[in-house]
Amino acid sequence: MTRPISIIAGYHAHIYYSPEQKEAAAKLREQIGQKFAVRLGRWHDAHVGPHKASMYLVTFQPSEFNKLVPWLMLNRAGLDILVHPETGNDLEDHTDRAMWLGNKLDLNLDNL
């Protein structure tokens, strides 16, 4: 059961892509970097952590949430995106506290 928590240190948006979608993911990444106060993570063509698909990470502060997330809802270019808070509990952050744009993908929860 999820415990109540009041502190969100930041957010992650995992932008997933297939090889065929990598160009669209690159364009989206460029737009995100230009429009928002974020930190763009490395490209991960190989699976990393709990993620079973290629992805890159976008890290942002709570003050950017109400700007970035609605924009992603409208401009995700058909890509699947996981948005979750950073509370210190990786398992709950990636599951109970997560929000999906597009399809909900399977995660390898054993890695959390």
N, C-alpha and C positions, 0 to 999 in steps of 0.2 A: 504494500500500500504506500502511495506517495505521501511523504510528510509535507506539511505546509512549510513554505520557505518564503522569505521576503526579500532576499538579496539576489539580484541578478548582476553578475560582474560584467557581462557582455553577451553577445550572440554570435552564433556561427550559422552561415548559410552554406550548405554543401551543394554545389552545382554539378549534377551528374550528366554524363554524355557518353554516347557510343562513338566508335570511330567515325561513323557517318555524320554525327552531330558535332564533331570537334570544331569545325569552322564556325558554326552558330554559337557554340560555347565561347569561342575566342572573341567573337564580336560582342557578346553579352558581357564578358569579362572586361573588355575595353570600355564599354559604356558605364559599367558599374564603377570602375576606377576613376573615370572622368567626372561622374555626377555625384558621388557620395564619399563621405569621409570613412573609408574602410581600409583594411589591410588585406591584400590579395595573397593567398597562399600559393604554393607550387602546384603545378599540374601533376596529377597522379594517374597515369595511364594504367598502371598496375594497381590492383586492389590493395588498400591500406587500412589498417585498423578494422573497424566493424563494417566498412564499406565494401560491398560486393560488386561495385561498378566503378568505372573511371570517374574521377571528379577533381574539382579544385575547391578550396575553402575560401570563404569570404568572412572575415572577422570584423565585427562592428560593435560600437557602444550602444547602450540602451537609447541614447538620444537620437540615433539614426534609424531606429526600428520603424517609427511611423512614416519615415520618408522612403526607406529602401524596400521594405516588405510590400507595401501597396504597389510600388513601381514594378517589383518582380512579378507580382500577380498579373500585371498587364503586359509585361514585356519579357516573359521567360523563354520565348522562342521555341515552345514545345518541349523544353528541357524539364526534367524532374528535379525538384529542389527540396531539400530538408532544411528547415530553420529550427534552431533550438537554442535555449538559453544556456549560459555557463553558470551553474550554481555550485559546482564542486562534486556533483553526483552524476558521472558520465552516463550510467545506465538509465537513470530516470530522465536525464536531459535528452537522450536520444530516443526515448520511448514515450513515457507518460506525458512529458512536457514538450514534445516535438510537434511541429506543424509541417505538413507536406503541401507543396504546390505541384500539381500534376499527379503522377502515380506514386503511391507509397511503395517503396522498394524494400526488399528484405535486407536486414542487417545481420551481421554475425555478432550477436550479443555476447558470445563467449569472450570476445576481445575487449570487452569493457570492464 
